[in-house]
Amino acid sequence: MTLNNVLDIYDDVKDDLKFLSMSVVRTKIMLSLNEGDCKLNDLKKGLDLDSSAIKHVLNDLEERNFVFKNGDVYSLSEKGIIICTKLAELIKTLSVVKKNEKFWLKHDITSIPPEFLLRLGELERSCLVESELTDILKTFENFKELLHKSEVIKGVSPIFKPEFIEEFKTLLENDVYVELILTNKIMSKTMRSIDAGTLIKLGKLFLQNKLKIWKIKEEEVNVAFTVTDTTLSLGLFSTKGEYDLSRDLVSDDPKAIKWGNDLFDYYKGKAELFKIGL
């Protein structure tokens, strides 16, 4: 749906938007009921509000069919469940962006497809790893550490660092399963940097199904990320086109790892398998 389409339907829903967004108590009650049915006293204890204030808001929610009452128990209606699911996702997304504002501001997010931006709340339990003047390699060292704690590594990279070759060579020798999606330019640089003996070893690992490398066109990807069996590490380019080596968004939350795996599969669907010959 385009922006114009959204503006066309805005007038139809603006009253509900205003109704839901203008009251903290309404939002908290909706989110509480999204966790399960509640009695008035349960809501009073959970929200630390007096009964009269909660009752007034519940009446308003009932009138708009967001909530219904069965005896002395309040529940979200089907309409309420749908709206509250989106409301919770919006709150989580706002939290992700606000908590790590330096990561998102002035960075290129065009290579994160819209369907993954809609799921950005899944990165809620993430933290920003940032290099400092007294520790300019902090981001890279943290990245190496998470790699060496992994048994499965999947990465998308439009950037080249010679240090990565030795790191991944060591990981492969330790029976870590690796899948990489590299742009054509990075693929060429990587192949030129590998000696004949290493190339033979990589070819054997490829035949043993322990290593897979995919090629993708440069214009298809402008984001660098790695997802392992335990962690997601996400990096972005600046809006000026330079990769920001000083910041990574990192999470060990299963939802974030699922987000990373799905994004990897998205890019794998646009890439072609590179066969390493012996």
C-alpha positions as CSV (number, residue, x, y, z in Angstrom):
1,M,0.0,0.0,0.0
2,T,1.4,3.4,-1.1
3,L,1.5,6.5,1.0
4,N,-1.3,8.0,-1.0
5,N,-3.5,4.9,-0.4
6,V,-2.9,5.3,3.4
7,L,-3.8,9.0,3.3
8,D,-7.0,8.0,1.4
9,I,-8.2,5.8,4.2
10,Y,-6.9,8.0,7.1
11,D,-10.1,9.9,7.6
12,D,-11.9,6.6,8.1
13,V,-9.7,5.6,11.1
14,K,-8.5,8.9,12.5
15,D,-11.0,8.8,15.4
16,D,-9.9,5.4,16.6
17,L,-6.2,6.4,16.2
18,K,-6.8,9.5,18.4
19,F,-8.9,7.4,20.9
20,L,-6.1,4.9,21.3
21,S,-3.1,7.2,21.3
22,M,-4.3,10.0,23.6
23,S,-4.7,7.9,26.7
24,V,-1.9,6.0,28.5
25,V,-4.4,4.2,30.6
26,R,-6.3,2.9,27.6
27,T,-3.0,1.6,26.1
28,K,-2.0,-0.1,29.3
29,I,-5.4,-1.7,29.8
30,M,-5.4,-3.0,26.2
31,L,-1.9,-4.4,26.6
32,S,-2.8,-6.0,29.9
33,L,-5.9,-7.7,28.5
34,N,-3.7,-8.9,25.5
35,E,-1.8,-11.0,28.1
36,G,-5.1,-12.6,29.3
37,D,-8.6,-12.0,30.6
38,C,-8.7,-9.9,33.8
39,K,-11.1,-8.8,36.6
40,L,-11.2,-5.2,37.6
41,N,-9.2,-5.9,40.8
42,D,-6.5,-7.6,38.7
43,L,-6.2,-4.5,36.5
44,K,-6.2,-2.3,39.5
45,K,-3.2,-4.1,41.1
46,G,-1.3,-4.6,37.8
47,L,-1.6,-1.0,36.7
48,D,-1.6,0.7,40.2
49,L,-4.6,2.8,39.4
50,D,-7.9,3.4,41.3
51,S,-11.0,1.4,40.3
52,S,-13.0,4.3,39.1
53,A,-10.4,5.5,36.6
54,I,-10.1,1.9,35.2
55,K,-13.8,1.4,35.1
56,H,-14.3,4.6,33.1
57,V,-11.7,3.6,30.5
58,L,-13.2,0.0,30.3
59,N,-16.6,1.5,29.6
60,D,-15.1,3.6,26.8
61,L,-13.4,0.5,25.3
62,E,-16.6,-1.5,25.5
63,E,-18.5,1.2,23.7
64,R,-16.0,1.0,20.8
65,N,-16.1,-2.8,20.8
66,F,-12.4,-3.1,21.8
67,V,-13.3,-4.9,25.0
68,F,-16.3,-7.0,26.2
69,K,-17.3,-8.1,29.7
70,N,-18.5,-11.6,30.7
71,G,-19.7,-11.5,34.3
72,D,-16.9,-9.7,36.2
73,V,-14.2,-10.7,33.7
74,Y,-13.0,-8.3,30.9
75,S,-11.5,-9.6,27.6
76,L,-10.4,-8.1,24.3
77,S,-12.8,-8.5,21.5
78,E,-11.6,-9.9,18.2
79,K,-11.3,-6.3,17.0
80,G,-9.3,-5.5,20.2
81,I,-6.9,-8.5,19.7
82,I,-6.1,-7.4,16.1
83,I,-5.5,-3.8,17.0
84,C,-3.6,-4.6,20.2
85,T,-1.3,-6.9,18.3
86,K,-0.3,-4.1,16.0
87,L,-0.2,-1.6,18.9
88,A,2.3,-3.9,20.8
89,E,4.4,-4.2,17.6
90,L,4.5,-0.4,17.1
91,I,5.6,0.1,20.7
92,K,8.4,-2.5,20.4
93,T,9.5,-0.9,17.1
94,L,9.6,2.6,18.7
95,S,11.7,1.1,21.5
96,V,14.2,-0.5,19.1
97,V,14.6,2.8,17.2
98,K,14.8,5.0,20.3
99,K,17.1,2.8,22.3
100,N,19.6,2.6,19.5
101,E,19.0,5.9,17.7
102,K,22.6,6.4,16.8
103,F,22.5,3.1,14.9
104,W,19.5,4.0,12.8
105,L,20.0,7.7,12.2
106,K,22.0,8.8,9.2
107,H,22.3,5.1,8.0
108,D,21.0,3.5,4.9
109,I,18.1,1.2,5.6
110,T,16.9,0.7,2.0
111,S,18.4,-2.8,1.9
112,I,16.2,-3.9,4.7
113,P,12.9,-4.9,2.9
114,P,9.7,-3.3,4.1
115,E,8.4,-6.6,5.5
116,F,11.4,-6.8,7.7
117,L,11.1,-3.2,8.8
118,L,7.5,-4.1,9.9
119,R,9.1,-6.8,12.1
120,L,11.7,-4.6,13.6
121,G,10.2,-5.0,17.0
122,E,11.7,-8.5,17.0
123,L,15.1,-6.8,17.6
124,E,13.8,-5.3,20.8
125,R,16.3,-7.2,23.0
126,S,19.3,-6.0,21.2
127,C,22.2,-3.8,22.1
128,L,24.6,-1.4,20.3
129,V,28.2,-2.4,20.3
130,E,30.2,0.7,19.5
131,S,33.9,1.3,19.1
132,E,35.5,4.0,21.2
133,L,38.6,6.2,20.8
134,T,40.3,4.1,23.4
135,D,39.2,0.9,21.8
136,I,38.7,1.4,18.0
137,L,38.6,-2.4,17.4
138,K,35.9,-3.1,19.9
139,T,33.2,-3.8,17.3
140,F,35.5,-6.1,15.3
141,E,36.8,-8.0,18.4
142,N,33.2,-8.5,19.6
143,F,32.3,-9.8,16.2
144,K,35.2,-12.3,16.2
145,E,34.2,-13.5,19.7
146,L,30.6,-14.3,18.7
147,L,31.9,-16.1,15.6
148,H,34.1,-18.4,17.7
149,K,31.1,-19.3,20.0
150,S,29.1,-20.5,17.0
151,E,28.5,-23.8,15.3
152,V,26.5,-22.4,12.4
153,I,27.3,-19.1,10.7
154,K,25.3,-17.4,7.9
155,G,26.4,-14.0,6.6
156,V,25.7,-11.4,4.0
157,S,28.6,-9.2,3.1
158,P,29.1,-6.4,0.6
159,I,32.4,-5.4,2.4
160,F,35.9,-6.9,2.4
161,K,38.3,-7.3,5.3
162,P,41.3,-9.5,4.8
163,E,41.2,-10.5,8.4
164,F,37.9,-12.3,7.8
165,I,39.6,-14.9,5.5
166,E,41.8,-16.2,8.3
167,E,39.0,-16.1,10.8
168,F,36.6,-18.2,8.6
169,K,39.5,-20.5,7.6
170,T,40.0,-21.3,11.3
171,L,36.3,-21.7,11.9
172,L,35.9,-24.1,9.0
173,E,38.8,-26.2,10.3
174,N,36.9,-26.5,13.6
175,D,33.9,-28.0,11.8
176,V,31.7,-24.8,11.9
177,Y,29.1,-24.8,9.2
178,V,29.3,-21.7,7.1
179,E,27.1,-20.1,4.5
180,L,28.1,-16.7,2.9
181,I,26.4,-14.4,0.5
182,L,28.9,-12.2,-1.2
183,T,28.6,-9.5,-3.8
184,N,30.5,-10.1,-7.1
185,K,33.2,-7.6,-6.2
186,I,33.7,-9.1,-2.7
187,M,33.7,-12.6,-4.2
188,S,36.5,-11.6,-6.7
189,K,38.6,-9.9,-4.0
190,T,38.2,-13.0,-1.7
191,M,39.2,-15.5,-4.4
192,R,42.3,-13.4,-5.3
193,S,43.3,-13.3,-1.6
194,I,43.1,-17.1,-1.2
195,D,46.2,-19.3,-1.9
196,A,45.9,-22.5,-4.0
197,G,46.2,-24.7,-0.9
198,T,43.3,-23.0,0.9
199,L,41.2,-23.0,-2.3
200,I,41.6,-26.8,-2.4
201,K,40.5,-27.1,1.2
202,L,37.5,-24.9,0.6
203,G,36.6,-27.0,-2.4
204,K,36.6,-30.2,-0.3
205,L,34.5,-28.5,2.4
206,F,32.1,-27.5,-0.4
207,L,31.8,-31.1,-1.6
208,Q,31.3,-32.2,2.0
209,N,28.4,-29.7,2.3
210,K,30.1,-27.8,5.2
211,L,30.5,-24.6,3.2
212,K,28.2,-22.8,0.8
213,I,29.0,-19.5,-0.9
214,W,26.4,-17.5,-2.9
215,K,27.0,-14.6,-5.3
216,I,24.7,-11.6,-5.5
217,K,24.8,-8.4,-7.5
218,E,26.2,-5.3,-5.8
219,E,23.0,-3.3,-6.4
220,E,20.9,-6.0,-4.6
221,V,22.5,-5.5,-1.1
222,N,23.7,-2.6,1.0
223,V,23.6,-4.2,4.4
224,A,26.1,-6.4,6.2
225,F,24.9,-8.9,8.8
226,T,25.8,-12.3,10.3
227,V,23.4,-14.7,12.0
228,T,24.6,-17.7,13.9
229,D,23.0,-20.4,16.0
230,T,23.3,-18.0,19.0
231,T,23.5,-14.4,17.8
232,L,22.6,-11.8,15.3
233,S,25.0,-9.0,14.3
234,L,23.8,-6.3,12.0
235,G,25.8,-3.5,10.4
236,L,24.7,-0.6,8.1
237,F,26.2,1.8,5.6
238,S,25.9,5.5,6.2
239,T,23.7,7.6,4.0
240,K,26.9,8.8,2.3
241,G,27.6,5.2,1.1
242,E,30.4,4.3,3.6
243,Y,30.1,1.2,5.7
244,D,30.1,2.1,9.4
245,L,32.7,-0.2,11.0
246,S,32.3,1.4,14.4
247,R,28.7,0.2,15.2
248,D,27.0,-3.2,15.2
249,L,23.5,-4.0,16.5
250,V,23.8,-7.4,18.4
251,S,21.2,-9.7,19.9
252,D,21.1,-13.2,21.3
253,D,17.3,-13.2,21.5
254,P,15.6,-16.1,19.6
255,K,13.2,-13.6,17.9
256,A,16.1,-11.5,16.6
257,I,17.9,-14.7,15.4
258,K,14.8,-15.7,13.5
259,W,14.6,-12.3,12.0
260,G,18.2,-12.6,10.8
261,N,17.7,-16.1,9.4
262,D,14.6,-14.9,7.5
263,L,16.5,-11.9,6.1
264,F,19.4,-14.3,5.1
265,D,16.9,-16.5,3.2
266,Y,15.4,-13.4,1.5
267,Y,18.8,-12.6,0.1
268,K,19.7,-16.2,-0.7
269,G,16.6,-16.2,-2.9
270,K,18.1,-13.4,-4.9
271,A,21.6,-15.0,-5.2
272,E,23.2,-17.9,-7.1
273,L,25.3,-20.7,-5.7
274,F,29.0,-20.3,-6.3
275,K,30.7,-23.7,-7.0
276,I,34.3,-24.0,-5.8
277,G,36.2,-26.3,-8.2
278,L,39.1,-28.5,-7.1
